[in-house]
Structures are given as structure tokens and as C-alpha cells.
């Protein structure tokens, strides 16, 4: 019986670190805001941490995302806020949401769920 209690305790301890497991617009907004804050601070590790795997790989190009990302930072990013969240079409099993960026004209962030974690799939031209 104690083995089951130990297993239950371990599983409960791990749950908060598993990310979000549903199509939760609040969770999407939190990840989008983390991305915007990391851009403003020029925190390459934090930006790369919330990028979708294929986006991170495209930036890395044989090196690391953190090493190649500063190329995008030729300008200063203002303090932007994640705004309205709306569901958009996405691949089966990988829901997508667009997030309006308050304080910026045009282009939304698009986030997708990979497993149980939300990642930025498209910056909407923010880093160009």
C-alpha cells in the first residue's frame, strides 16, 4: 500500500510542471505574454523555451536557437501585451490559437499545443 501512496505523491508533484492539457485561452495568453516579455528583455533562452520545436530548429540552423536568435534583435521591442485569444484551424491533435498583440498594428501571435504545452508557432512578423 505504501508504494501506491508514494507513486500518487510523485504524480501529484509532477502535475504542475506538465503544462496545460486543455484548450485553455488563459494558458495561451500566459505563454504569449512570456514570449513578448522575453523579446523585450532580449532573453534568448526564454524566447527559445516557448518556441514551437520546428521554429526553434529553423532558427538554430546547425547551432543553437539561443546563439542565432540575437540576429533578430537589431531593434528594441516595446512593452507589448497579449490581448484577445481566438481559436484558429490547426493540424489534428495540435490546436492553434491566435493572440492579438496590444500596442502593435497587424500580425497576431499564433500558438499551438504540443502534447500538453503551448508554444509560439508564428510571431506574426514581430521579429522581422
Backbone as ProteinMPNN parsed JSONL, in Angstrom:
{"seq_chain_A": "XXXXXXXXXXXXXXXXXXXXXXXXXXXXXXXXXXXXXXXXXXXXXXXXXXXXXXXXXXXXXXXXXXXXXXXXXXXXXXXXXXXXXXXXXXXXXXXXXXXXXXXXXXXXXXXXXXXXXXXXXXXXXXXX", "coords_chain_A": {"N_chain_A": [[0.818, -1.198, 0.0], [1.978, 1.243, 0.651], [3.666, 1.761, -1.482], [1.891, 2.536, -3.503], [0.975, 4.915, -2.396], [3.295, 6.414, -2.425], [3.773, 6.541, -5.199], [1.484, 7.971, -5.991], [1.985, 10.396, -4.684], [4.285, 11.252, -6.023], [3.304, 11.545, -8.64], [1.432, 13.616, -8.225], [3.169, 15.659, -7.515], [4.499, 16.081, -9.898], [2.568, 17.0, -11.67], [2.064, 19.93, -11.757], [4.197, 20.805, -13.355], [3.702, 19.886, -15.877], [2.473, 21.417, -17.806], [-0.25, 22.812, -19.729], [-3.205, 21.047, -20.314], [-5.523, 21.319, -21.744], [-7.616, 23.124, -24.085], [-7.078, 25.947, -23.296], [-7.691, 29.246, -23.211], [-6.644, 31.146, -21.414], [-4.224, 30.021, -20.594], [-2.894, 30.047, -23.035], [-2.643, 32.806, -23.424], [-0.93, 33.439, -21.298], [1.474, 32.151, -22.04], [1.949, 33.491, -24.453], [2.356, 36.087, -23.456], [4.668, 35.66, -21.956], [6.463, 35.167, -24.02], [6.427, 37.68, -25.352], [7.438, 39.312, -23.3], [9.982, 38.192, -22.982], [11.124, 38.779, -25.474], [11.221, 41.606, -25.318], [13.072, 41.9, -23.268], [15.266, 40.854, -24.458], [15.98, 38.2, -23.977], [17.247, 35.459, -24.899], [17.236, 32.693, -24.211], [14.787, 32.419, -22.851], [12.992, 33.131, -24.884], [13.469, 31.101, -26.79], [12.662, 28.905, -25.324], [9.869, 28.973, -25.364], [9.203, 28.683, -27.989], [7.832, 26.847, -30.772], [8.859, 23.504, -31.531], [9.66, 23.115, -34.281], [10.045, 25.728, -35.132], [12.044, 26.618, -33.438], [14.089, 24.885, -34.318], [14.395, 25.802, -36.961], [15.444, 28.333, -36.53], [17.812, 27.701, -35.217], [19.543, 26.375, -37.089], [21.816, 24.448, -37.38], [23.293, 25.325, -35.216], [22.605, 26.688, -32.089], [19.389, 27.703, -30.921], [19.458, 29.834, -29.114], [21.943, 30.984, -29.714], [21.687, 31.868, -32.372], [19.45, 33.526, -32.325], [19.854, 36.292, -31.49], [20.316, 37.682, -33.893], [17.885, 38.612, -34.739], [17.505, 40.766, -33.136], [18.006, 43.485, -33.803], [16.667, 45.694, -33.251], [14.828, 47.559, -30.75], [12.363, 46.198, -28.693], [9.124, 47.189, -27.819], [7.214, 47.393, -24.738], [4.857, 45.107, -24.938], [1.506, 43.767, -24.863], [-0.242, 40.71, -24.403], [-3.316, 40.126, -25.887], [-6.633, 39.639, -26.888], [-7.746, 36.28, -27.371], [-8.247, 33.808, -29.789], [-9.567, 30.843, -31.197], [-8.112, 29.128, -33.937], [-7.892, 27.351, -37.083], [-6.034, 24.305, -37.097], [-3.522, 21.693, -37.271], [-4.612, 18.281, -36.89], [-4.946, 17.203, -33.585], [-3.23, 19.136, -32.689], [-4.069, 21.83, -31.522], [-4.666, 25.281, -32.36], [-4.232, 28.733, -31.544], [-4.826, 32.182, -32.067], [-3.337, 35.161, -30.906], [-4.0, 38.415, -30.131], [-1.801, 41.155, -30.311], [-1.498, 43.657, -28.176], [-0.918, 47.042, -28.67], [0.465, 46.982, -30.957], [0.38, 47.164, -34.438], [-1.27, 45.097, -36.76], [-0.667, 41.626, -37.531], [-0.782, 38.801, -35.601], [0.169, 36.742, -32.796], [0.615, 33.266, -33.137], [-0.177, 30.386, -31.459], [0.487, 26.989, -30.68], [-0.519, 23.79, -29.434], [1.57, 21.403, -28.13], [1.703, 18.236, -27.246], [1.134, 18.651, -24.008], [1.791, 21.268, -23.746], [1.928, 24.72, -24.511], [3.177, 26.488, -27.34], [4.887, 29.054, -29.22], [4.071, 29.353, -32.513], [4.016, 31.024, -34.694], [5.224, 34.25, -35.084], [3.916, 36.328, -36.213], [5.28, 38.179, -37.738], [6.601, 39.756, -35.928], [9.315, 39.541, -35.168], [10.689, 40.247, -37.401]], "CA_chain_A": [[0.0, 0.0, 0.0], [2.837, 2.424, 0.716], [4.188, 2.015, -2.825], [0.857, 3.294, -4.205], [0.958, 6.263, -1.836], [4.491, 7.076, -2.94], [3.529, 6.811, -6.609], [0.497, 9.05, -6.047], [2.659, 11.634, -4.268], [5.19, 11.636, -7.11], [2.479, 12.044, -9.741], [0.888, 14.92, -7.846], [4.266, 16.631, -7.535], [4.873, 16.337, -11.279], [1.477, 17.602, -12.436], [2.186, 21.359, -12.07], [5.214, 21.035, -14.372], [3.329, 19.243, -17.131], [1.875, 22.349, -18.747], [-1.696, 22.853, -19.799], [-3.656, 19.895, -21.075], [-6.758, 21.579, -22.459], [-7.579, 24.299, -24.949], [-7.326, 26.976, -22.309], [-7.241, 30.554, -23.701], [-5.831, 31.822, -20.39], [-2.878, 29.443, -20.687], [-2.318, 30.562, -24.282], [-2.279, 34.206, -23.177], [0.229, 33.445, -20.398], [2.664, 31.8, -22.835], [2.173, 34.603, -25.379], [2.942, 37.198, -22.701], [6.049, 35.269, -21.633], [7.222, 35.38, -25.255], [6.566, 39.125, -25.554], [8.342, 39.826, -22.264], [11.335, 37.713, -23.285], [11.612, 39.582, -26.604], [11.55, 42.946, -24.836], [14.278, 41.803, -22.439], [16.309, 40.213, -25.261], [16.328, 36.975, -23.249], [17.202, 34.412, -25.923], [16.865, 31.397, -23.633], [13.354, 32.446, -22.561], [12.284, 33.117, -26.165], [13.597, 29.761, -27.378], [11.925, 27.957, -24.48], [8.446, 28.968, -25.695], [9.011, 28.483, -29.421], [7.496, 25.503, -31.234], [10.089, 22.78, -31.891], [10.082, 23.344, -35.665], [10.507, 27.115, -35.222], [13.35, 26.624, -32.769], [15.046, 24.218, -35.217], [14.641, 26.679, -38.107], [16.314, 29.419, -36.077], [19.103, 27.138, -34.811], [20.31, 26.097, -38.307], [23.113, 23.835, -37.124], [23.873, 25.829, -33.969], [21.53, 26.65, -31.103], [18.421, 28.788, -31.045], [19.942, 30.966, -28.317], [23.071, 31.601, -30.402], [21.255, 32.522, -33.604], [18.33, 34.445, -32.121], [20.193, 37.723, -31.435], [20.259, 38.28, -35.224], [16.588, 39.272, -34.827], [17.405, 41.845, -32.162], [18.634, 44.714, -34.267], [15.831, 46.793, -32.782], [14.29, 47.447, -29.402], [10.951, 45.824, -28.662], [8.385, 47.888, -26.768], [6.434, 46.56, -23.824], [3.603, 44.741, -25.581], [0.675, 42.881, -24.04], [-1.08, 39.714, -25.06], [-4.712, 40.533, -25.78], [-7.693, 38.667, -27.162], [-7.339, 34.959, -27.84], [-9.316, 33.121, -30.525], [-9.147, 29.576, -31.793], [-7.997, 29.083, -35.395], [-7.714, 25.969, -37.512], [-4.689, 23.773, -36.945], [-3.421, 20.267, -37.548], [-5.3, 17.387, -35.962], [-4.18, 16.91, -32.373], [-2.367, 20.272, -32.368], [-4.919, 23.016, -31.617], [-3.987, 26.562, -32.546], [-4.92, 29.952, -31.134], [-4.203, 33.46, -32.383], [-3.372, 36.107, -29.796], [-3.79, 39.798, -30.541], [-0.744, 41.834, -29.572], [-1.957, 45.011, -27.863], [0.162, 48.009, -28.798], [1.155, 46.705, -32.217], [-0.535, 47.053, -35.577], [-1.119, 43.953, -37.662], [0.038, 40.418, -37.127], [-1.027, 38.183, -34.3], [0.955, 35.567, -32.46], [-0.118, 32.008, -33.226], [0.367, 29.378, -30.562], [-0.019, 25.63, -30.862], [-0.291, 22.898, -28.297], [2.398, 20.229, -28.405], [1.499, 17.435, -26.044], [0.335, 19.438, -23.067], [2.469, 22.553, -23.566], [1.709, 25.711, -25.573], [4.385, 27.078, -27.917], [4.683, 30.039, -30.283], [4.246, 28.763, -33.835], [4.235, 32.115, -35.639], [5.304, 35.538, -34.387], [3.163, 37.339, -36.949], [6.198, 39.206, -38.247], [7.124, 40.577, -34.832], [10.772, 39.506, -35.087], [11.311, 40.591, -38.695]], "C_chain_A": [[0.86, 1.259, 0.0], [3.429, 2.757, -0.649], [3.187, 2.834, -3.634], [0.803, 4.737, -3.701], [2.145, 7.066, -2.343], [4.306, 7.452, -4.405], [2.544, 7.968, -6.775], [1.138, 10.39, -5.689], [3.583, 12.147, -5.373], [4.387, 12.212, -8.269], [1.892, 13.41, -9.433], [1.956, 16.007, -7.876], [4.641, 17.012, -8.964], [3.81, 17.091, -12.066], [1.652, 19.087, -12.715], [3.2, 21.649, -13.17], [4.864, 20.484, -15.728], [2.734, 20.2, -18.15], [0.367, 22.252, -18.727], [-2.187, 21.756, -20.722], [-4.974, 20.133, -21.799], [-6.61, 22.839, -23.305], [-7.972, 25.523, -24.13], [-6.802, 28.324, -22.821], [-6.385, 31.318, -22.687], [-4.389, 31.321, -20.436], [-2.164, 29.948, -21.935], [-1.837, 31.993, -24.074], [-1.041, 34.306, -22.29], [1.505, 33.15, -21.183], [2.98, 32.921, -23.831], [2.826, 35.783, -24.668], [4.382, 36.894, -22.304], [6.955, 35.492, -22.841], [7.471, 36.871, -25.481], [7.528, 39.746, -24.545], [9.787, 39.424, -22.547], [11.936, 38.474, -24.468], [12.064, 40.958, -26.137], [12.853, 42.954, -24.05], [15.477, 41.246, -23.206], [16.867, 38.971, -24.554], [16.175, 35.778, -24.193], [16.757, 33.069, -25.365], [15.366, 31.334, -23.365], [12.533, 32.435, -23.847], [12.297, 31.707, -26.735], [12.794, 28.721, -26.607], [10.447, 27.88, -24.862], [8.17, 28.828, -27.194], [8.629, 27.04, -29.722], [8.782, 24.808, -31.682], [10.573, 23.059, -33.313], [10.576, 24.771, -35.872], [11.889, 27.233, -34.591], [14.42, 26.001, -33.661], [15.379, 25.092, -36.421], [15.556, 27.84, -37.735], [17.716, 28.891, -35.794], [20.027, 26.896, -36.0], [21.722, 25.597, -38.006], [23.822, 24.34, -35.876], [22.825, 25.676, -32.877], [20.608, 27.828, -31.359], [18.946, 30.023, -30.315], [21.08, 31.713, -29.006], [22.618, 32.406, -31.611], [20.163, 33.563, -33.414], [18.732, 35.916, -32.067], [20.23, 38.42, -32.792], [18.953, 39.07, -35.385], [16.516, 40.538, -33.969], [18.143, 43.101, -32.564], [17.834, 45.928, -33.831], [15.368, 46.521, -31.355], [12.802, 47.114, -29.504], [10.262, 46.576, -27.533], [7.701, 46.896, -25.839], [5.071, 46.32, -24.466], [2.833, 43.795, -24.671], [-0.09, 41.914, -24.916], [-2.528, 40.1, -24.812], [-5.673, 39.39, -26.014], [-7.136, 37.382, -27.755], [-8.515, 34.349, -28.589], [-8.749, 31.872, -31.185], [-9.138, 29.703, -33.31], [-7.774, 27.631, -35.8], [-6.246, 25.569, -37.384], [-4.68, 22.292, -37.267], [-4.166, 19.444, -36.499], [-4.404, 17.068, -34.775], [-3.251, 18.032, -31.951], [-3.18, 21.556, -32.498], [-4.098, 24.292, -31.703], [-4.881, 27.705, -32.074], [-4.122, 31.146, -31.633], [-4.373, 34.369, -31.179], [-3.079, 37.492, -30.362], [-2.695, 40.4, -29.675], [-1.161, 43.286, -29.404], [-0.753, 45.96, -27.931], [0.95, 47.832, -30.08], [0.116, 46.562, -33.316], [-0.219, 45.813, -36.392], [-0.37, 42.794, -37.058], [-0.254, 39.974, -35.716], [0.005, 37.111, -34.044], [0.052, 34.352, -32.66], [0.591, 31.006, -32.343], [-0.294, 28.042, -30.835], [0.303, 24.798, -29.645], [0.453, 21.664, -28.772], [2.373, 19.377, -27.153], [0.604, 18.223, -25.121], [0.918, 20.833, -22.845], [2.212, 23.453, -24.772], [3.03, 26.309, -26.013], [4.01, 28.072, -29.006], [5.049, 29.39, -31.615], [4.607, 29.837, -34.86], [4.205, 33.438, -34.879], [4.545, 36.637, -35.098], [4.027, 38.477, -37.449], [6.827, 40.071, -37.18], [8.643, 40.619, -34.809], [11.452, 39.85, -36.41], [11.727, 42.023, -38.717]], "O_chain_A": [[0.477, 2.255, -0.613], [3.67, 3.928, -0.941], [3.585, 3.734, -4.374], [0.608, 5.667, -4.484], [2.02, 8.251, -2.652], [4.646, 8.564, -4.807], [2.753, 8.846, -7.612], [0.858, 11.403, -6.329], [3.646, 13.351, -5.622], [4.749, 13.252, -8.82], [1.862, 14.277, -10.306], [1.669, 17.151, -8.227], [5.055, 18.144, -9.215], [4.136, 17.76, -13.046], [1.404, 19.497, -13.849], [3.07, 22.661, -13.86], [5.662, 20.603, -16.658], [2.511, 19.793, -19.29], [-0.219, 21.675, -17.811], [-1.634, 21.561, -21.804], [-5.495, 19.208, -22.422], [-5.592, 23.528, -23.238], [-9.074, 26.056, -24.27], [-5.589, 28.528, -22.862], [-5.488, 32.065, -23.081], [-3.448, 32.107, -20.329], [-0.97, 30.244, -21.896], [-0.739, 32.348, -24.504], [-0.192, 35.17, -22.511], [2.513, 33.835, -21.003], [4.146, 33.262, -24.03], [3.74, 36.408, -25.206], [5.227, 37.789, -22.318], [8.087, 35.954, -22.695], [8.597, 37.278, -25.767], [8.338, 40.604, -24.897], [10.706, 40.225, -22.371], [13.128, 38.781, -24.464], [13.142, 41.426, -26.502], [13.643, 43.893, -24.15], [16.58, 41.174, -22.665], [18.076, 38.737, -24.544], [15.11, 35.167, -24.271], [15.966, 32.374, -26.004], [14.736, 30.308, -23.622], [11.482, 31.795, -23.899], [11.254, 31.179, -27.12], [12.302, 27.758, -27.195], [9.829, 26.827, -24.701], [7.012, 28.854, -27.612], [9.048, 26.12, -29.02], [9.701, 25.469, -32.166], [11.773, 23.224, -33.532], [11.446, 25.0, -36.712], [12.787, 27.868, -35.145], [15.531, 26.522, -33.754], [16.528, 25.12, -36.86], [16.363, 28.278, -38.555], [18.703, 29.562, -36.098], [21.216, 27.199, -35.904], [22.704, 26.258, -38.343], [24.875, 23.809, -35.521], [22.215, 24.613, -32.763], [21.013, 28.83, -31.949], [18.882, 31.132, -30.845], [21.176, 32.935, -28.896], [23.115, 33.508, -31.845], [19.978, 34.412, -34.286], [17.979, 36.744, -32.579], [20.179, 39.649, -32.839], [18.921, 40.08, -36.088], [15.555, 41.299, -34.075], [18.832, 43.712, -31.747], [18.27, 47.064, -34.019], [15.501, 45.414, -30.833], [12.081, 47.694, -30.316], [10.762, 46.598, -26.408], [7.626, 45.703, -26.132], [4.237, 47.223, -24.529], [3.411, 43.112, -23.825], [-0.526, 42.25, -26.017], [-2.925, 40.367, -23.678], [-5.551, 38.317, -25.422], [-6.183, 37.397, -28.534], [-9.644, 34.362, -28.099], [-7.614, 31.853, -31.661], [-10.036, 30.306, -33.898], [-7.497, 26.782, -34.953], [-5.344, 26.391, -37.544], [-5.734, 21.703, -37.51], [-4.324, 19.875, -35.356], [-3.24, 16.707, -34.945], [-2.547, 17.899, -30.95], [-3.011, 22.298, -33.466], [-2.983, 24.369, -31.187], [-6.106, 27.653, -32.188], [-2.891, 31.128, -31.623], [-5.409, 34.356, -30.515], [-2.044, 37.714, -30.991], [-2.658, 40.187, -28.463], [-1.178, 44.052, -30.367], [0.288, 45.706, -27.326], [1.989, 48.466, -30.267], [-0.91, 45.908, -33.13], [0.94, 45.515, -36.678], [0.465, 42.973, -36.172], [0.003, 40.699, -34.755], [0.645, 36.623, -34.976], [-1.145, 34.413, -32.379], [1.799, 30.799, -32.458], [-1.475, 27.97, -31.174], [1.264, 25.06, -28.922], [0.021, 20.973, -29.696], [2.946, 19.743, -26.127], [-0.569, 18.439, -25.425], [0.577, 21.502, -21.87], [2.272, 23.002, -25.915], [3.897, 26.605, -25.191], [2.959, 27.955, -29.635], [6.177, 28.941, -31.818], [5.398, 29.599, -35.773], [3.272, 33.709, -34.123], [4.531, 37.775, -34.628], [3.562, 39.61, -37.571], [7.524, 41.034, -37.501], [9.214, 41.652, -34.459], [12.674, 39.75, -36.518], [12.266, 42.494, -39.718]]}, "name": "protein", "num_of_chains": 1, "seq": "XXXXXXXXXXXXXXXXXXXXXXXXXXXXXXXXXXXXXXXXXXXXXXXXXXXXXXXXXXXXXXXXXXXXXXXXXXXXXXXXXXXXXXXXXXXXXXXXXXXXXXXXXXXXXXXXXXXXXXXXXXXXXXXX"}
